[in-house]
C-alpha cells in the first residue's frame, strides 16, 4: 500500500515524534562536535556538503520510479535542491549563509511534513531532518 502525504501526518505518534527529534538532535550534536574539531575552512566545506546532501534526498525521491507521475514534485524538489546547494556554496565564503541554509531547509522539511509541499519521504525522516537543521542553524549562528 502506498502512503499518501495526507495520511502520513496521522501515522506519526507522540513517541515516534519524540524519537525522531532525538535522532535529529543527536546527529546535530555529532556534526557540531566535528565542526569544533575541524579547522574553520574544512568545517564550512563539511556543512556545505551535508546541506547539499540533505536537499538531494528530496530531489532523489522525486526522481524515483513511483514519483514520475507527479511532475510538480520533481519541479519543486529540484528547484529547492538548486537553491539550497547554491546557498550552501556561498556559505563557504559567508558563514551566516550556512546558518540561513540550515534554517531554511528545516522549514522546508516542516512544510513537507505538514503536506504543504508534496513529498513521499517518511514522516520520521522529515522531523529528524528538521530538528537537525534547526539545531545546526542555531549552532552555526553561534559558532561563526
MARFIKOL-958132 format. One record per residue: residue number from 1; x, y, z of N, C-alpha, C in turn. Coordinates in nm, 3 decimals. Atoms other than C-alpha are relative to their C-alpha. Layout:
# MARFIKOL-958132
- NUM;X;Y;Z;X;Y;Z;X;Y;Z
...
//
This chain:
# MARFIKOL-958132
- 1;0.084;-0.118;0.000;0.000;0.000;0.000;0.088;0.124;0.000
- 2;-0.078;-0.123;0.009;0.138;0.338;-0.099;-0.057;0.104;0.096
- 3;0.042;-0.102;-0.096;0.127;0.605;0.169;-0.010;0.134;-0.071
- 4;0.014;-0.133;0.057;-0.007;0.939;0.058;0.047;0.103;0.102
- 5;-0.050;-0.103;-0.089;0.114;1.265;0.203;-0.105;0.041;0.103
- 6;0.103;-0.045;-0.093;-0.220;1.333;0.369;-0.023;-0.098;0.114
- 7;0.016;0.095;-0.110;-0.228;1.012;0.574;0.125;-0.010;0.085
- 8;-0.125;0.011;-0.073;0.136;1.035;0.680;-0.003;0.082;0.129
- 9;0.004;-0.088;-0.116;0.064;1.318;0.923;-0.062;-0.070;0.120
- 10;0.068;0.068;-0.110;-0.163;1.095;1.129;0.070;-0.128;0.042
- 11;-0.068;0.124;-0.033;0.076;0.799;1.130;0.112;0.019;0.101
- 12;-0.111;-0.024;-0.091;0.346;0.962;1.343;-0.055;0.035;0.138
- 13;0.051;-0.021;-0.135;0.252;0.924;1.709;0.097;0.081;0.085
- 14;-0.080;-0.081;-0.091;0.390;1.109;2.008;0.138;-0.061;0.025
- 15;-0.127;0.067;-0.026;0.660;0.850;2.082;0.091;0.008;-0.122
- 16;-0.079;-0.009;0.123;0.775;0.842;1.719;0.049;0.142;-0.024
- 17;-0.038;-0.139;0.016;0.779;1.220;1.711;0.118;0.034;0.091
- 18;-0.108;-0.026;-0.095;0.997;1.239;2.024;0.128;-0.071;-0.042
- 19;-0.118;0.074;0.046;1.231;0.969;1.891;0.062;0.064;-0.123
- 20;-0.051;-0.066;0.120;1.261;1.149;1.558;0.076;0.127;0.035
- 21;-0.069;-0.122;-0.044;1.351;1.476;1.729;0.131;-0.037;0.069
- 22;-0.122;0.045;-0.068;1.603;1.288;1.947;0.106;-0.044;-0.100
- 23;-0.094;0.042;0.105;1.763;1.129;1.639;0.060;0.122;-0.069
- 24;-0.048;-0.121;0.067;1.787;1.468;1.472;0.096;0.079;0.085
- 25;-0.089;-0.075;-0.089;1.939;1.638;1.774;0.130;-0.075;0.025
- 26;-0.122;0.080;-0.015;2.186;1.351;1.816;0.093;0.020;-0.119
- 27;-0.082;-0.022;0.119;2.305;1.393;1.458;0.054;0.143;-0.001
- 28;-0.047;-0.139;-0.007;2.325;1.771;1.505;0.115;0.014;0.099
- 29;-0.108;-0.002;-0.098;2.538;1.718;1.815;0.128;-0.059;-0.058
- 30;-0.116;0.062;0.063;2.770;1.487;1.621;0.065;0.095;-0.101
- 31;-0.054;-0.093;0.100;2.809;1.735;1.334;0.059;0.123;0.068
- 32;-0.053;-0.114;-0.074;2.857;2.020;1.583;0.135;-0.031;0.064
- 33;-0.128;0.039;-0.060;3.134;1.831;1.764;0.109;-0.013;-0.106
- 34;-0.097;0.010;0.110;3.305;1.752;1.434;0.039;0.139;-0.048
- 35;-0.027;-0.138;0.041;3.275;2.120;1.340;0.099;0.067;0.094
- 36;-0.089;-0.063;-0.097;3.450;2.225;1.661;0.142;-0.054;-0.010
- 37;-0.133;0.062;0.009;3.740;1.985;1.598;0.072;0.039;-0.129
- 38;-0.060;-0.029;0.130;3.797;2.064;1.230;0.045;0.146;-0.011
- 39;-0.034;-0.140;0.030;3.973;2.377;1.101;-0.121;0.071;-0.062
- 40;0.113;-0.082;0.043;3.739;2.661;1.007;-0.043;-0.027;-0.145
- 41;0.035;0.017;0.142;3.757;2.622;0.628;-0.054;-0.139;-0.028
- 42;0.046;0.137;0.022;3.715;2.246;0.640;-0.139;-0.022;0.058
- 43;0.133;0.016;-0.059;3.415;2.270;0.870;-0.107;0.068;-0.085
- 44;0.096;-0.065;0.091;3.246;2.515;0.632;-0.027;-0.089;-0.121
- 45;0.018;0.093;0.112;3.306;2.268;0.349;-0.089;-0.117;0.041
- 46;0.082;0.110;-0.050;3.155;1.990;0.561;-0.148;0.039;0.003
- 47;0.140;-0.045;-0.008;2.839;2.191;0.627;-0.060;0.019;-0.139
- 48;0.050;-0.021;0.135;2.807;2.285;0.262;-0.036;-0.133;-0.068
- 49;0.026;0.132;0.059;2.829;1.920;0.155;-0.123;-0.065;0.063
- 50;0.113;0.065;-0.068;2.582;1.799;0.418;-0.132;0.069;-0.035
- 51;0.122;-0.070;0.042;2.328;2.070;0.327;-0.042;-0.045;-0.140
- 52;0.030;0.048;0.135;2.353;1.968;-0.038;-0.056;-0.141;0.001
- 53;0.050;0.137;-0.011;2.303;1.605;0.060;-0.141;-0.006;0.056
- 54;0.135;-0.002;-0.059;2.000;1.685;0.274;-0.103;0.046;-0.102
- 55;0.092;-0.045;0.104;1.841;1.875;-0.013;-0.011;-0.104;-0.111
- 56;0.001;0.103;0.104;1.937;1.595;-0.251;-0.090;-0.118;0.030
- 57;0.090;0.110;-0.037;1.728;1.343;-0.056;-0.138;0.023;-0.061
- 58;0.133;-0.030;0.055;1.406;1.517;-0.161;0.002;-0.005;-0.153
- 59;-0.011;0.002;0.146;1.525;1.561;-0.519;0.010;-0.144;-0.050
- 60;-0.012;0.140;0.038;1.626;1.195;-0.539;-0.131;-0.075;0.014
- 61;0.130;0.064;-0.018;1.290;1.087;-0.403;-0.096;0.040;-0.111
- 62;0.087;-0.046;0.109;1.114;1.298;-0.666;0.036;-0.068;-0.132
- 63;-0.043;0.069;0.122;1.317;1.116;-0.933;-0.029;-0.150;0.003
- 64;0.022;0.145;-0.012;1.220;0.771;-0.805;-0.110;-0.047;-0.094
- 65;0.090;0.059;0.100;1.017;0.537;-1.022;-0.146;0.028;0.031
- 66;0.142;-0.018;-0.031;0.688;0.569;-0.835;-0.042;0.147;0.009
- 67;0.033;-0.142;-0.007;0.707;0.950;-0.836;-0.012;0.065;-0.137
- 68;-0.002;-0.062;0.133;0.725;1.005;-1.212;-0.136;0.050;-0.045
- 69;0.133;-0.048;0.039;0.351;1.055;-1.233;-0.033;0.133;0.067
- 70;0.020;-0.128;-0.068;0.389;1.368;-1.016;0.110;0.098;-0.040
- 71;-0.108;-0.089;0.045;0.599;1.614;-1.220;0.015;0.126;0.086
- 72;-0.011;-0.119;-0.083;0.519;1.901;-0.983;0.097;-0.024;0.116
- 73;-0.095;0.033;-0.107;0.714;1.721;-0.709;0.143;0.014;-0.050
- 74;-0.134;-0.010;0.057;1.015;1.698;-0.937;0.041;0.145;-0.017
- 75;-0.030;-0.142;0.020;0.995;2.067;-1.020;0.029;0.068;0.134
- 76;-0.018;-0.064;-0.131;0.957;2.177;-0.657;0.128;-0.045;0.067
- 77;-0.116;0.052;-0.072;1.224;1.949;-0.513;0.131;0.028;-0.075
- 78;-0.121;-0.035;0.076;1.473;2.013;-0.796;0.036;0.146;0.019
- 79;-0.024;-0.142;-0.023;1.432;2.387;-0.755;0.055;0.024;0.140
- 80;-0.050;-0.017;-0.137;1.481;2.360;-0.380;0.143;-0.053;0.012
- 81;-0.137;0.053;-0.002;1.791;2.144;-0.434;0.098;0.103;-0.056
- 82;-0.087;-0.101;0.060;1.941;2.409;-0.661;0.017;0.120;0.093
- 83;-0.007;-0.116;-0.090;1.856;2.690;-0.417;0.082;-0.030;0.125
- 84;-0.074;0.033;-0.123;1.987;2.513;-0.104;0.148;-0.025;-0.029
- 85;-0.139;0.026;0.035;2.304;2.397;-0.280;0.073;0.130;-0.032
- 86;-0.061;-0.129;0.030;2.373;2.745;-0.416;0.023;0.081;0.127
- 87;-0.013;-0.072;-0.127;2.310;2.900;-0.075;0.113;-0.058;0.084
- 88;-0.107;0.061;-0.080;2.542;2.649;0.091;0.137;0.025;-0.062
- 89;-0.129;-0.031;0.063;2.817;2.713;-0.165;0.043;0.143;0.032
- 90;-0.033;-0.137;-0.041;2.801;3.087;-0.096;0.031;0.006;0.150
- 91;-0.025;0.006;-0.144;2.800;2.994;0.273;0.143;-0.035;0.035
- 92;-0.141;0.027;-0.027;3.158;2.874;0.242;0.079;0.129;0.012
- 93;-0.068;-0.130;-0.008;3.256;3.240;0.200;-0.061;0.091;0.105
- 94;0.072;-0.076;-0.102;2.994;3.395;0.428;-0.072;-0.100;0.091
- 95;0.055;0.109;-0.083;2.927;3.150;0.716;-0.144;0.020;0.046
- 96;0.139;-0.018;-0.044;2.599;3.313;0.820;-0.098;-0.055;-0.104
- 97;0.086;0.059;0.103;2.457;3.191;0.487;-0.017;-0.151;0.021
- 98;0.017;0.141;-0.037;2.523;2.835;0.608;-0.113;-0.014;0.102
- 99;0.108;0.001;-0.099;2.300;2.912;0.906;-0.135;0.024;-0.064
- 100;0.125;-0.028;0.073;2.037;3.056;0.674;-0.043;-0.123;-0.079
- 101;0.033;0.121;0.077;2.058;2.745;0.455;-0.052;-0.110;0.090
- 102;0.048;0.103;-0.094;2.023;2.512;0.755;-0.141;0.031;0.047
- 103;0.132;-0.037;-0.051;1.727;2.705;0.894;-0.106;-0.011;-0.109
- 104;0.096;0.007;0.112;1.558;2.732;0.553;-0.034;-0.144;-0.033
- 105;0.029;0.140;0.030;1.595;2.360;0.493;-0.084;-0.064;0.111
- 106;0.086;0.049;-0.108;1.446;2.289;0.836;-0.145;0.040;-0.020
- 107;0.136;-0.045;0.030;1.145;2.499;0.743;-0.059;-0.077;-0.118
- 108;0.044;0.079;0.116;1.126;2.314;0.411;-0.044;-0.140;0.043
- 109;0.038;0.132;-0.053;1.120;1.982;0.599;-0.137;0.006;0.067
- 110;0.129;-0.012;-0.070;0.832;2.104;0.813;-0.114;0.024;-0.098
- 111;0.103;-0.020;0.102;0.640;2.224;0.507;-0.034;-0.132;-0.069
- 112;0.026;0.133;0.059;0.681;1.877;0.355;-0.075;-0.088;0.098
- 113;0.067;0.083;-0.100;0.574;1.713;0.681;-0.148;0.035;0.012
- 114;0.140;-0.043;-0.013;0.256;1.919;0.706;-0.073;0.006;-0.133
- 115;0.065;0.021;0.129;0.173;1.837;0.342;-0.021;0.127;-0.081
- 116;0.010;-0.121;0.081;0.213;2.191;0.212;0.075;-0.022;-0.132
- 117;-0.077;0.038;0.118;0.482;2.067;-0.029;-0.011;-0.152;-0.013
- 118;0.020;0.145;0.013;0.405;1.720;-0.169;0.133;-0.076;0.001
- 119;-0.119;0.084;-0.009;0.662;1.455;-0.080;-0.042;-0.140;0.043
- 120;0.027;0.137;-0.039;0.675;1.080;-0.033;0.107;-0.051;0.097
- 121;-0.102;0.034;-0.099;0.957;1.085;0.226;-0.071;-0.043;0.129
- 122;0.058;0.046;-0.126;0.888;0.904;0.553;-0.010;0.115;0.101
- 123;0.027;-0.110;-0.094;0.746;1.129;0.825;0.108;0.012;0.107
- 124;-0.102;-0.007;-0.105;1.005;1.035;1.089;0.126;0.068;-0.053
- 125;-0.119;-0.062;0.057;1.283;1.143;0.849;-0.017;0.152;-0.008
- 126;0.023;-0.145;0.011;1.125;1.484;0.790;0.017;0.069;0.134
- 127;-0.011;-0.060;-0.133;1.100;1.553;1.164;0.145;-0.006;0.049
- 128;-0.141;0.011;-0.041;1.453;1.423;1.232;0.086;0.100;-0.076
- 129;-0.077;-0.094;0.081;1.591;1.631;0.947;-0.028;0.144;0.041
- 130;0.035;-0.135;-0.042;1.403;1.942;1.056;0.066;0.035;0.133
- 131;-0.062;-0.029;-0.129;1.531;1.914;1.413;0.151;0.012;-0.014
- 132;-0.144;-0.013;0.027;1.887;1.856;1.286;0.030;0.135;-0.061
- 133;-0.026;-0.124;0.073;1.867;2.152;1.050;-0.013;0.123;0.088
- 134;0.021;-0.118;-0.084;1.729;2.399;1.301;0.104;0.006;0.111
- 135;-0.105;0.002;-0.102;1.974;2.288;1.572;0.134;0.043;-0.059
- 136;-0.126;-0.040;0.063;2.266;2.324;1.330;-0.001;0.146;-0.042
- 137;0.008;-0.143;0.032;2.142;2.666;1.219;0.033;0.083;0.123
- 138;-0.030;-0.072;-0.125;2.148;2.784;1.580;0.148;-0.012;0.033
- 139;-0.142;0.021;-0.026;2.494;2.631;1.622;0.087;0.086;-0.092
- 140;-0.079;-0.078;0.097;2.627;2.799;1.305;-0.005;0.148;0.034
- 141;0.010;-0.142;-0.036;2.495;3.141;1.408;0.082;0.030;0.125
- 142;-0.079;-0.020;-0.123;2.664;3.097;1.746;0.149;-0.020;-0.027
- 143;-0.140;0.038;0.017;2.989;2.936;1.626;0.077;0.097;-0.088
- 144;-0.069;-0.090;0.092;3.075;3.169;1.338;-0.039;0.142;0.030
//
